[in-house]
Amino acid sequence: MRILEIERINLDTSVNSKIAIILKLADSPLMVRYFTNPNDSELETLTFEEIESYRHVLAESVFWVNDIDKKFYFDKREPYVLDPKLPENYWYDMTLYKTNDYNFNINYNPDLNVINLWINAPVLNKENKPIGMVGSGVDISAFVQKLYKEYNSRANLYFFNSKGEITGAKDIELVIAKEHINNEFARFCGSRNDIFTKAKELKPKEMRAFSSAFGMAAIGTVPALEWYVIAVIPDSISDYNNHVSGVFIVMLAVMALIIVLFNIFIAIFIRSLHQTMDSLETTSRHKSEFLARMSHEIRTPMNAILGMSELALCERNLARTHEQVSAIKKSGTKLLAIINDILDFSKIESGKLEIILSDYLFSSLITDVISIIRMKVMESKLEFKTDIDKNIPKALVGDDSRIRQVLLNLLNNAVKYTPSGFVSFTVRETAVDDNNVILTFEIADSGRGIKEDDIQQLFDDFAQFDLAANKHIEGTGLGLAITRNLVIAMGGNISVRSEYGKGSVFTVTLPQSISTKESFETNIFVSMFKAPDARVLVVDDVSINRTVAQGLLSMYDIQVDTCASGEEALEAVMTGEYDMVFMDQMMPGMDGLEATAAIRTLTGERFQRLPIVALTANAISGVDEMFLKSGFSDYLSKPIDTQKLRNILEKWLPAEKVIRDANA
């Protein structure tokens, strides 16, 4: 019983989450514009991209249909014209003309043996008139299967509407005749209980159990359909007196009815294991996309925390204030690292982890890693040893950003779990041929070590061991899982040797190609510049985000104007001469995508050439391509990285307005 109750709670949570997302998609200004003008190919492209982003979050099927041409789109399949007059499309008119927010319908696919609960939401125009709908399905097959196996032969059940007419029963003749529930209950139980009155007294989602002449009974509500349900378990069932069984009857009735209506008894037994695995996969994907969405939401306020502390540090006020703000920035940086771990994990699980190969200087990579770790070692009493093979080629081809992430994860762990002694970092190379090498990184420490029983699970997701000894050490339990997946994605291997109480040795091998590139830009020294004659517009609906951006730009003596909406941005660009616009992607009313599209349609070459940089807290892969297709010149992630901001300014500001530091 407890397992089934947990399953019900999980299903309820999943459905509620999808309802919220579908309602947000139905309320999208872009969706409304497209449904009003379905023949606009540009709008169609932007809308399909937005729907695709929602599909990743939902981790389920998504459909949409507008009421003009009635083309029914379902995931990436070929669209077709839907006929609302067909009986199986009863949900179309119900959703458009009888639904304010959303409704449900359930269908069974006999070919796939899948039961889906569909969430349908109307799309309304500015006059609040329906112009189409969007929806998503939830696979409830595995849940129904468990209920069927447990309770199929036990319960007698009926659904009835607000008039008392039976709308669902094992005997379909009762539904056809619209038999009143009181009459059927009297015939079935030999009792004159007024079931209809009992049902009308219930509050939404309330359930009431009582004894009848036939056995234990329960009445509950089905608020989404404005129906009621009654189920009876006969006295011959020995466990009906169990409280949990009584509370569970209504849920049993709902699911068992679905089974009866769609005649899937045999299919459920034959494919039960297959459906269970599919359900677990769906849950896993949903979790990953949910984490990605949450990382987006958390990164936005993080922009304010890190940005304001960055500005305060630049002011160099009183020593005490400087110390406090430094603590804020340090805490914010730690939180951002956790968010990035979650985001990387969600990318890995949703199959969107990207390995980007490029030419890089090996010495710059190693210098960066050693410099960062040396700062952490200086805060402890550890000895930090390095041994780098001098025969490693100067320039290689690989994803230096991901390699840096792997090495810093392992070295950070070594420092964290080593209270005293040493941490060592060794790099060796093995030539494969004239064009390829294998790099071997070895991170050793004299720390706590790992128990032999824990090593097998060390790289599992959320794995944390020896919690009593490590209770004061922070971490998500994702670092090593992410590290392993990154190494595998780069074609490498990772292993560990450890002796509990004496220390550990992590070894990473990575294949790299030798670069033929002759010159490289380095970031060892970054020259500053000023641009006092440059004028920039910052558009963001969150005031503190505008303050952060304005403060960071002021370090370059740039003239900065701000506004809080897409409408204001459009007016400002039309009346002012700007060298660049930083545009927030998501704003109420006219969002950044719409404002940028409107600017690009203005008459005049300057509106076509104006650099517009998207400000986004969305760190999901593929956003760069989406922004470029939407008319943006570039994009900048929040929280704003000062180095990336400098690169953006150097790239897009007019060269004649940039004044270099004479000492650079």
C-alpha positions as CSV (number, residue, x, y, z in Angstrom):
1,M,0.0,0.0,0.0
2,R,2.7,2.5,1.0
3,I,4.5,1.9,-2.4
4,L,1.3,2.6,-4.3
5,E,0.7,5.8,-2.3
6,I,4.3,7.0,-3.0
7,E,3.6,6.2,-6.7
8,R,0.4,8.3,-6.5
9,I,2.3,11.3,-4.9
10,N,5.0,11.1,-7.6
11,L,2.4,11.1,-10.4
12,D,0.5,14.0,-8.8
13,T,3.8,16.0,-8.6
14,S,4.6,15.2,-12.2
15,V,1.2,16.2,-13.5
16,N,1.1,19.5,-11.5
17,S,4.6,20.4,-12.8
18,K,3.5,19.8,-16.4
19,I,0.3,21.8,-15.9
20,A,2.4,24.8,-14.8
21,I,4.7,24.5,-17.8
22,I,1.9,24.0,-20.3
23,L,0.0,27.1,-18.9
24,K,3.2,29.1,-19.3
25,L,3.6,28.0,-22.9
26,A,0.0,28.7,-23.7
27,D,0.5,32.3,-22.3
28,S,3.7,32.9,-24.3
29,P,3.4,36.2,-26.3
30,L,5.3,34.5,-29.1
31,M,2.8,31.6,-29.2
32,V,-0.1,34.1,-29.4
33,R,1.5,36.0,-32.3
34,Y,2.1,32.8,-34.2
35,F,-1.4,31.4,-33.7
36,T,-2.7,34.7,-35.0
37,N,-0.5,34.6,-38.0
38,P,0.2,30.9,-38.7
39,N,1.5,31.6,-42.3
40,D,4.4,33.8,-41.0
41,S,7.4,31.6,-41.6
42,E,9.7,33.7,-39.4
43,L,7.2,33.5,-36.5
44,E,6.8,29.8,-37.1
45,T,10.6,29.2,-36.8
46,L,10.9,31.2,-33.5
47,T,7.8,29.5,-32.1
48,F,9.0,26.0,-32.9
49,E,12.3,26.8,-31.2
50,E,10.5,28.0,-28.1
51,I,8.3,24.8,-28.1
52,E,11.5,22.7,-28.5
53,S,12.9,24.3,-25.4
54,Y,9.7,23.5,-23.5
55,R,9.8,19.9,-24.7
56,H,13.3,19.5,-23.2
57,V,11.8,20.7,-19.8
58,L,8.7,18.5,-20.1
59,A,10.6,15.4,-21.2
60,E,7.3,14.3,-22.7
61,S,5.4,14.7,-26.0
62,V,4.1,18.2,-26.9
63,F,1.3,19.0,-29.3
64,W,-0.1,22.3,-30.6
65,V,-2.9,23.3,-33.1
66,N,-4.2,26.7,-34.1
67,D,-7.9,27.3,-34.8
68,I,-7.3,29.0,-38.2
69,D,-5.8,26.2,-40.3
70,K,-6.3,23.5,-37.6
71,K,-2.9,21.9,-38.4
72,F,-2.1,19.4,-35.6
73,Y,1.6,19.3,-34.7
74,F,2.8,16.5,-32.5
75,D,6.5,16.5,-31.6
76,K,8.6,16.3,-34.8
77,R,6.1,14.3,-36.8
78,E,4.4,15.5,-40.0
79,P,1.5,17.8,-39.2
80,Y,-2.0,17.0,-40.4
81,V,-5.3,18.9,-40.5
82,L,-7.5,17.9,-37.6
83,D,-11.3,17.5,-37.9
84,P,-13.0,18.6,-34.7
85,K,-16.3,16.9,-35.8
86,L,-14.8,13.4,-35.5
87,P,-16.0,11.7,-32.2
88,E,-12.4,10.9,-31.1
89,N,-11.6,14.6,-31.3
90,Y,-14.2,15.6,-28.7
91,W,-11.5,17.3,-26.6
92,Y,-10.9,20.0,-29.3
93,D,-14.1,22.0,-28.8
94,M,-14.1,21.2,-25.1
95,T,-10.7,22.7,-24.7
96,L,-11.3,25.8,-26.9
97,Y,-14.8,26.7,-25.9
98,K,-15.5,25.1,-22.5
99,T,-12.1,25.5,-20.7
100,N,-10.7,28.5,-19.0
101,D,-7.3,27.2,-18.0
102,Y,-6.8,23.6,-18.8
103,N,-8.5,20.2,-18.9
104,F,-7.6,16.5,-19.1
105,N,-8.3,13.6,-21.4
106,I,-7.0,10.0,-21.3
107,N,-6.3,7.8,-24.2
108,Y,-4.9,4.3,-24.7
109,N,-2.5,3.4,-27.6
110,P,-3.0,-0.3,-28.3
111,D,0.0,-0.4,-30.7
112,L,2.4,0.9,-28.1
113,N,0.3,-0.4,-25.1
114,V,0.6,3.0,-23.5
115,I,-1.9,4.9,-21.4
116,N,-1.5,8.7,-21.6
117,L,-3.0,11.4,-19.5
118,W,-3.2,14.5,-21.7
119,I,-3.1,18.1,-20.4
120,N,-4.8,20.5,-22.8
121,A,-4.6,24.4,-22.5
122,P,-6.3,26.9,-24.7
123,V,-4.2,29.8,-26.2
124,L,-6.1,33.1,-25.9
125,N,-5.6,36.3,-27.9
126,K,-5.6,39.9,-26.4
127,E,-9.4,39.9,-26.5
128,N,-9.4,36.7,-24.4
129,K,-10.7,34.7,-27.3
130,P,-9.4,31.1,-28.0
131,I,-7.2,30.9,-31.1
132,G,-5.7,27.4,-30.5
133,M,-4.3,25.1,-27.9
134,V,-1.1,23.4,-26.6
135,G,-0.8,20.3,-24.6
136,S,1.5,17.5,-23.2
137,G,1.0,13.9,-22.3
138,V,2.0,12.0,-19.1
139,D,2.6,8.3,-19.4
140,I,0.7,6.7,-16.5
141,S,1.0,3.1,-17.8
142,A,3.4,1.8,-15.1
143,F,1.2,3.3,-12.3
144,V,-2.0,1.8,-13.7
145,Q,-0.2,-1.6,-14.1
146,K,0.6,-1.8,-10.4
147,L,-2.9,-0.9,-9.4
148,Y,-4.4,-3.4,-11.8
149,K,-2.3,-6.3,-10.6
150,E,-3.1,-5.5,-7.0
151,Y,-6.9,-4.7,-7.1
152,N,-8.5,-5.7,-10.3
153,S,-10.8,-8.4,-8.9
154,R,-11.6,-6.7,-5.6
155,A,-13.5,-3.4,-6.3
156,N,-16.9,-2.5,-7.7
157,L,-16.8,1.1,-8.9
158,Y,-18.8,3.8,-10.5
159,F,-18.2,7.3,-11.8
160,F,-21.1,9.8,-11.8
161,N,-21.5,13.4,-12.8
162,S,-23.0,16.4,-11.0
163,K,-26.5,15.2,-11.9
164,G,-26.0,11.8,-10.4
165,E,-25.8,10.1,-13.8
166,I,-23.4,7.2,-14.1
167,T,-20.6,8.2,-16.5
168,G,-18.3,5.2,-15.9
169,A,-18.8,1.6,-14.8
170,K,-17.9,-2.0,-15.7
171,D,-21.4,-2.4,-17.1
172,I,-21.4,0.0,-20.0
173,E,-25.2,-0.3,-20.3
174,L,-25.5,1.8,-17.1
175,V,-23.5,4.6,-18.8
176,I,-25.6,4.4,-21.9
177,A,-28.9,4.5,-19.9
178,K,-27.5,7.4,-17.7
179,E,-28.7,5.4,-14.7
180,H,-28.8,7.4,-11.4
181,I,-26.1,6.3,-8.9
182,N,-28.6,6.0,-6.0
183,N,-30.7,3.5,-8.0
184,E,-27.7,1.4,-9.0
185,F,-26.3,1.4,-5.5
186,A,-29.6,0.3,-4.0
187,R,-29.7,-2.5,-6.6
188,F,-26.1,-3.5,-6.0
189,C,-25.9,-3.2,-2.2
190,G,-29.5,-3.6,-1.3
191,S,-29.2,-0.3,0.6
192,R,-31.1,3.0,0.3
193,N,-28.1,5.1,1.1
194,D,-28.3,8.5,-0.6
195,I,-24.9,8.3,-2.3
196,F,-25.6,11.4,-4.5
197,T,-26.2,13.7,-1.5
198,K,-23.1,12.3,0.3
199,A,-21.0,13.1,-2.8
200,K,-22.4,16.7,-3.2
201,E,-21.4,17.4,0.4
202,L,-17.8,16.7,-0.3
203,K,-15.2,19.5,-0.8
204,P,-12.8,19.3,-3.8
205,K,-10.3,16.5,-3.3
206,E,-12.1,15.3,-0.2
207,M,-12.7,11.5,0.3
208,R,-15.2,9.9,2.8
209,A,-15.2,6.2,3.7
210,F,-18.2,4.4,5.2
211,S,-19.7,0.9,5.8
212,S,-22.4,-0.4,3.4
213,A,-24.4,-3.6,3.4
214,F,-22.0,-5.0,0.8
215,G,-18.7,-3.9,2.3
216,M,-16.4,-1.0,2.9
217,A,-17.2,2.0,0.5
218,A,-15.6,5.3,-0.2
219,I,-16.7,8.4,-2.1
220,G,-14.4,10.9,-3.6
221,T,-14.3,13.8,-6.0
222,V,-12.7,14.2,-9.4
223,P,-12.5,18.0,-9.6
224,A,-10.9,18.3,-13.0
225,L,-14.0,16.6,-14.6
226,E,-16.6,17.7,-12.1
227,W,-17.3,14.1,-11.4
228,Y,-17.6,11.8,-8.4
229,V,-16.5,8.3,-7.8
230,I,-17.6,5.6,-5.5
231,A,-15.9,2.3,-4.9
232,V,-16.8,-0.7,-2.8
233,I,-14.6,-3.5,-1.5
234,P,-16.7,-6.5,-0.3
235,D,-16.5,-7.9,3.3
236,S,-14.8,-11.0,1.9
237,I,-11.6,-9.0,1.5
238,S,-9.8,-9.4,4.8
239,D,-7.7,-6.2,4.6
240,Y,-10.5,-3.7,4.1
241,N,-10.5,-2.7,7.7
242,N,-6.9,-1.4,7.2
243,H,-7.0,2.4,7.3
244,V,-4.6,2.8,4.4
245,S,-6.8,0.5,2.3
246,G,-9.8,2.6,2.9
247,V,-8.1,5.8,2.0
248,F,-6.7,4.2,-1.2
249,I,-10.0,3.1,-2.6
250,V,-10.8,6.2,-4.7
251,M,-7.5,6.2,-6.4
252,L,-8.0,2.5,-7.1
253,A,-11.3,3.3,-8.7
254,V,-10.0,6.0,-11.0
255,M,-7.2,3.8,-12.4
256,A,-9.2,0.6,-12.6
257,L,-11.8,2.5,-14.7
258,I,-9.2,3.5,-17.2
259,I,-8.2,-0.2,-17.5
260,V,-11.8,-1.2,-18.1
261,L,-12.6,1.5,-20.7
262,F,-9.5,0.8,-22.8
263,N,-9.5,-3.0,-22.5
264,I,-5.8,-3.4,-21.8
265,F,-5.9,-6.3,-19.3
266,I,-3.6,-8.7,-21.2
267,A,-1.2,-6.0,-22.5
268,I,-0.5,-4.8,-19.0
269,F,0.6,-8.2,-17.8
270,I,2.7,-9.0,-20.9
271,R,4.6,-5.7,-21.0
272,S,4.7,-4.8,-17.4
273,L,8.5,-4.9,-17.0
274,H,9.0,-2.9,-20.3
275,Q,6.6,-0.2,-19.2
276,T,8.2,0.1,-15.7
277,M,11.6,0.7,-17.3
278,D,10.1,3.3,-19.7
279,S,8.5,5.0,-16.7
280,L,11.8,5.1,-14.9
281,E,13.5,6.6,-18.0
282,T,10.9,9.3,-18.3
283,T,11.3,10.2,-14.6
284,S,15.0,10.4,-15.0
285,R,14.7,12.7,-18.0
286,H,12.2,14.9,-16.2
287,K,14.5,15.2,-13.2
288,S,17.4,16.3,-15.4
289,E,15.4,18.9,-17.3
290,F,13.9,20.1,-14.0
291,L,17.4,20.6,-12.6
292,A,18.4,22.6,-15.7
293,R,15.3,24.8,-15.4
294,M,16.0,25.4,-11.7
295,S,19.6,26.3,-12.4
296,H,18.2,29.0,-14.8
297,E,16.0,30.4,-12.0
298,I,18.8,30.4,-9.4
299,R,21.4,32.0,-11.7
300,T,19.3,35.2,-12.1
301,P,19.4,36.3,-8.4
302,M,23.0,35.1,-8.3
303,N,23.8,37.7,-10.9
304,A,22.7,40.3,-8.4
305,I,24.7,38.8,-5.5
306,L,28.0,38.5,-7.4
307,G,27.6,41.7,-9.4
308,M,26.9,44.0,-6.5
309,S,29.7,42.5,-4.5
310,E,32.0,42.9,-7.5
311,L,31.1,46.6,-7.7
312,A,31.5,47.1,-3.9
313,L,34.9,45.6,-4.0
314,C,36.0,47.9,-6.8
315,E,35.0,50.9,-4.6
316,R,37.6,49.8,-2.0
317,N,35.8,51.3,1.0
318,L,36.6,50.8,4.7
319,A,38.5,47.6,5.5
320,R,35.6,46.1,7.5
321,T,33.2,46.7,4.6
322,H,35.6,45.2,2.2
323,E,36.0,42.1,4.3
324,Q,32.2,41.6,4.6
325,V,31.6,42.1,0.9
326,S,34.5,39.7,0.1
327,A,32.7,37.1,2.3
328,I,29.5,37.7,0.3
329,K,31.4,37.2,-3.0
330,K,33.1,34.1,-1.7
331,S,29.8,32.5,-0.6
332,G,28.1,33.5,-3.9
333,T,31.0,31.9,-5.9
334,K,30.6,28.7,-3.9
335,L,26.8,28.7,-4.6
336,L,27.4,29.3,-8.3
337,A,29.8,26.4,-8.4
338,I,27.1,24.1,-7.0
339,I,24.6,25.4,-9.5
340,N,27.1,24.8,-12.3
341,D,27.5,21.2,-11.0
342,I,23.8,20.7,-11.2
343,L,23.6,22.2,-14.6
344,D,26.5,20.0,-15.9
345,F,24.8,16.9,-14.4
346,S,21.5,17.8,-16.1
347,K,23.3,18.2,-19.4
348,I,24.9,14.8,-19.1
349,E,21.7,13.0,-18.2
350,S,19.7,14.8,-21.0
351,G,22.4,13.9,-23.5
352,K,23.3,17.6,-24.2
353,L,26.9,17.6,-22.9
354,E,29.1,19.3,-25.5
355,I,32.8,18.7,-26.0
356,I,34.2,21.6,-28.1
357,L,37.6,21.0,-29.7
358,S,39.9,23.9,-30.3
359,D,43.7,24.7,-30.4
360,Y,45.1,25.7,-27.0
361,L,48.4,26.3,-25.3
362,F,49.1,23.5,-22.9
363,S,51.3,25.8,-20.7
364,S,48.5,28.3,-20.2
365,L,46.1,25.5,-19.2
366,I,48.5,24.1,-16.6
367,T,49.5,27.5,-15.3
368,D,45.8,28.4,-14.8
369,V,45.1,25.2,-12.9
370,I,48.2,25.4,-10.7
371,S,47.6,29.1,-9.9
372,I,44.0,28.4,-8.8
373,I,44.9,25.4,-6.6
374,R,48.0,27.1,-5.2
375,M,45.7,29.8,-3.8
376,K,43.6,27.2,-2.0
377,V,46.7,25.3,-0.7
378,M,48.0,28.6,0.8
379,E,44.9,28.7,3.0
380,S,45.9,25.3,4.4
381,K,49.1,23.7,5.8
382,L,49.6,21.5,2.8
383,E,52.7,21.0,0.7
384,F,51.8,21.3,-3.0
385,K,54.1,19.4,-5.4
386,T,54.1,19.6,-9.2
387,D,55.9,17.5,-11.8
388,I,55.1,18.5,-15.4
389,D,56.7,16.6,-18.3
390,K,58.8,19.1,-20.3
391,N,58.3,17.0,-23.5
392,I,54.6,17.7,-23.8
393,P,53.9,19.7,-27.1
394,K,53.4,23.4,-26.7
395,A,50.0,23.5,-28.4
396,L,47.3,20.8,-28.5
397,V,43.8,20.3,-29.8
398,G,41.1,19.4,-27.3
399,D,38.5,21.0,-25.0
400,D,40.8,22.9,-22.6
401,S,37.8,24.3,-20.7
402,R,36.5,20.8,-19.8
403,I,40.1,19.5,-19.1
404,R,40.5,22.4,-16.7
405,Q,37.2,21.5,-15.0
406,V,38.3,17.9,-14.6
407,L,41.7,18.8,-13.1
408,L,40.2,21.4,-10.7
409,N,37.5,19.0,-9.5
410,L,40.1,16.4,-8.6
411,L,42.7,18.8,-7.1
412,N,40.0,20.6,-5.1
413,N,38.9,17.3,-3.7
414,A,42.4,16.4,-2.8
415,V,42.8,19.7,-0.9
416,K,39.4,19.3,0.8
417,Y,40.0,15.8,2.0
418,T,43.6,16.2,3.1
419,P,43.9,18.0,6.5
420,S,47.7,17.7,6.5
421,G,50.6,16.4,4.5
422,F,50.8,16.9,0.7
423,V,48.9,17.1,-2.6
424,S,50.9,16.4,-5.8
425,F,50.1,17.0,-9.4
426,T,52.0,15.1,-12.1
427,V,51.5,15.3,-15.9
428,R,53.1,12.9,-18.4
429,E,52.8,12.3,-22.1
430,T,53.0,9.3,-24.3
431,A,53.4,9.8,-28.0
432,V,51.0,7.8,-30.2
433,D,52.2,9.0,-33.5
434,D,53.4,12.3,-35.1
435,N,50.0,13.9,-34.6
436,N,48.6,12.5,-31.4
437,V,49.6,12.1,-27.8
438,I,48.1,10.6,-24.6
439,L,48.3,12.9,-21.6
440,T,48.3,11.2,-18.1
441,F,47.4,13.4,-15.2
442,E,48.0,12.0,-11.7
443,I,46.6,13.7,-8.6
444,A,47.9,12.2,-5.3
445,D,47.3,13.2,-1.7
446,S,48.1,12.0,1.9
447,G,44.5,12.6,3.0
448,R,41.8,10.5,4.5
449,G,41.7,7.9,1.7
450,I,38.7,5.9,0.6
451,K,37.4,2.6,2.1
452,E,37.7,-0.4,-0.3
453,D,33.9,-1.0,-0.2
454,D,33.2,2.6,-1.3
455,I,35.6,2.7,-4.3
456,Q,33.1,0.8,-6.6
457,Q,30.4,3.5,-6.0
458,L,32.8,6.4,-5.9
459,F,31.8,7.8,-9.3
460,D,28.1,7.3,-8.9
461,D,25.7,10.2,-9.0
462,F,25.2,12.0,-5.6
463,A,27.7,9.6,-4.0
464,Q,29.1,10.7,-0.6
465,F,30.9,8.4,1.7
466,D,32.2,8.3,5.2
467,L,29.9,11.1,6.2
468,A,30.8,11.0,9.9
469,A,34.4,11.7,9.2
470,N,33.7,14.2,6.4
471,K,30.6,16.0,8.0
472,H,32.3,19.4,7.9
473,I,33.2,19.1,4.2
474,E,30.8,20.8,1.7
475,G,29.8,19.2,-1.6
476,T,26.9,18.1,-3.8
477,G,28.1,14.5,-4.4
478,L,28.1,15.3,-8.2
479,G,31.7,16.3,-8.7
480,L,33.3,12.9,-9.4
481,A,30.2,11.8,-11.4
482,I,30.6,14.8,-13.6
483,T,34.3,14.3,-13.8
484,R,33.9,10.7,-14.9
485,N,31.4,11.7,-17.6
486,L,33.5,14.5,-18.9
487,V,36.6,12.2,-19.2
488,I,34.6,9.6,-21.0
489,A,33.1,12.2,-23.3
490,M,36.6,13.3,-24.2
491,G,37.6,9.7,-25.1
492,G,39.7,9.2,-21.9
493,N,39.7,7.1,-18.8
494,I,39.8,7.7,-15.0
495,S,40.8,5.4,-12.2
496,V,41.6,5.6,-8.5
497,R,43.9,3.8,-6.0
498,S,43.4,4.4,-2.4
499,E,44.3,3.2,1.1
500,Y,42.0,4.3,3.8
501,G,43.7,6.6,6.3
502,K,46.8,7.1,4.1
503,G,45.6,8.8,0.9
504,S,44.5,8.4,-2.7
505,V,45.8,8.6,-6.3
506,F,43.4,9.6,-9.1
507,T,44.7,9.0,-12.7
508,V,43.2,10.5,-15.8
509,T,44.3,9.7,-19.3
510,L,43.2,11.8,-22.2
511,P,44.0,11.5,-26.0
512,Q,44.9,14.9,-27.6
513,S,45.9,15.9,-31.1
514,I,49.0,18.1,-31.6
515,S,48.1,21.5,-32.9
516,T,49.8,23.0,-36.0
517,K,48.6,26.5,-35.1
518,E,51.6,28.9,-34.9
519,S,50.3,31.9,-32.8
520,F,48.0,32.1,-29.8
521,E,46.3,34.9,-27.9
522,T,47.0,34.6,-24.2
523,N,45.1,36.0,-21.2
524,I,48.2,36.3,-18.9
525,F,47.8,40.1,-19.1
526,V,44.6,41.8,-20.0
527,S,45.0,45.4,-21.2
528,M,42.3,47.8,-20.0
529,F,40.7,50.4,-22.2
530,K,38.2,53.3,-21.9
531,A,35.4,54.3,-24.2
532,P,34.0,57.7,-22.9
533,D,32.4,58.5,-26.2
534,A,30.6,55.2,-26.5
535,R,26.9,55.1,-25.6
536,V,25.3,51.8,-24.5
537,L,21.7,50.8,-23.7
538,V,20.9,48.2,-21.0
539,V,17.5,46.6,-21.0
540,D,16.3,44.5,-18.1
541,D,13.1,44.3,-16.1
542,V,15.0,43.7,-12.8
543,S,16.3,46.9,-11.4
544,I,19.3,45.4,-9.6
545,N,20.4,43.7,-12.8
546,R,20.4,47.1,-14.5
547,T,22.5,48.5,-11.6
548,V,25.0,45.6,-11.9
549,A,25.4,46.0,-15.7
550,Q,25.6,49.8,-15.4
551,G,28.3,49.6,-12.7
552,L,30.4,47.1,-14.7
553,L,30.2,49.2,-17.8
554,S,31.1,52.4,-15.9
555,M,34.6,50.9,-15.3
556,Y,35.2,51.6,-19.0
557,D,33.8,55.2,-18.7
558,I,31.0,54.2,-21.1
559,Q,27.8,56.3,-21.2
560,V,25.0,54.0,-20.1
561,D,21.2,54.4,-20.4
562,T,18.8,51.9,-19.0
563,C,15.2,50.9,-19.5
564,A,13.0,48.2,-18.0
565,S,11.0,46.7,-20.9
566,G,11.1,45.8,-24.6
567,E,8.6,48.6,-25.4
568,E,10.9,51.2,-23.7
569,A,13.9,49.7,-25.5
570,L,12.3,50.1,-28.9
571,E,11.4,53.7,-28.2
572,A,14.9,54.5,-26.9
573,V,16.6,52.9,-29.9
574,M,14.4,54.9,-32.3
575,T,15.1,58.2,-30.6
576,G,18.8,57.7,-29.5
577,E,22.1,56.9,-31.1
578,Y,23.5,53.8,-29.4
579,D,26.7,51.9,-30.2
580,M,25.4,48.7,-28.5
581,V,22.4,47.3,-26.7
582,F,22.4,44.7,-23.9
583,M,18.9,43.1,-24.0
584,D,17.5,40.8,-21.4
585,Q,15.9,37.7,-23.0
586,M,12.9,37.2,-20.7
587,M,10.8,40.2,-19.7
588,P,7.0,40.6,-19.2
589,G,5.1,42.1,-22.1
590,M,7.4,42.6,-25.1
591,D,10.3,40.2,-24.3
592,G,13.9,40.5,-25.6
593,L,13.3,38.3,-28.6
594,E,10.3,40.4,-29.7
595,A,12.0,43.7,-29.0
596,T,15.1,42.7,-31.1
597,A,12.9,41.5,-33.9
598,A,11.0,44.9,-33.9
599,I,14.3,46.8,-34.0
600,R,15.5,44.8,-36.9
601,T,12.4,45.7,-38.9
602,L,12.9,49.5,-38.5
603,T,13.8,51.4,-41.6
604,G,17.5,52.4,-41.7
605,E,20.8,50.6,-42.0
606,R,21.9,51.5,-38.5
607,F,19.1,49.4,-37.0
608,Q,20.3,46.4,-39.0
609,R,23.9,46.9,-38.0
610,L,23.3,47.8,-34.3
611,P,25.0,45.3,-32.1
612,I,22.4,43.7,-29.8
613,V,23.7,41.4,-27.1
614,A,21.3,39.0,-25.3
615,L,21.5,38.9,-21.5
616,T,20.4,35.5,-20.4
617,A,20.3,33.3,-17.4
618,N,19.6,30.3,-19.6
619,A,22.8,28.2,-19.7
620,I,21.3,25.3,-21.7
621,S,23.3,24.3,-24.8
622,G,22.1,25.6,-28.1
623,V,21.1,29.1,-26.9
624,D,23.8,30.8,-28.9
625,E,22.3,29.5,-32.1
626,M,18.8,30.4,-31.1
627,F,19.9,34.0,-30.3
628,L,21.7,34.5,-33.6
629,K,18.7,33.2,-35.5
630,S,16.5,35.7,-33.6
631,G,18.5,38.7,-34.7
632,F,20.9,39.1,-31.8
633,S,24.6,39.8,-32.5
634,D,25.9,37.9,-29.5
635,Y,24.9,36.8,-26.0
636,L,26.3,37.1,-22.5
637,S,25.3,34.7,-19.7
638,K,24.3,35.9,-16.2
639,P,25.9,36.2,-13.7
640,I,28.0,38.5,-15.9
641,D,31.6,37.4,-16.2
642,T,33.9,40.5,-16.3
643,Q,36.3,38.9,-18.7
644,K,33.5,37.9,-21.1
645,L,32.0,41.4,-20.9
646,R,35.4,42.9,-21.8
647,N,35.6,40.6,-24.8
648,I,32.1,41.5,-25.9
649,L,32.9,45.2,-25.7
650,E,36.2,44.9,-27.6
651,K,34.4,42.9,-30.3
652,W,31.4,45.2,-30.9
653,L,32.2,48.7,-29.8
654,P,33.4,51.0,-32.7
655,A,37.2,50.8,-32.8
656,E,37.5,54.6,-33.1
657,K,35.7,55.0,-29.7
658,V,38.1,52.6,-27.8
659,I,41.0,54.3,-26.0
660,R,43.8,51.8,-25.0
661,D,45.8,52.2,-21.9
662,A,49.2,53.6,-23.0
663,N,51.0,51.3,-20.6
664,A,49.4,48.2,-21.9
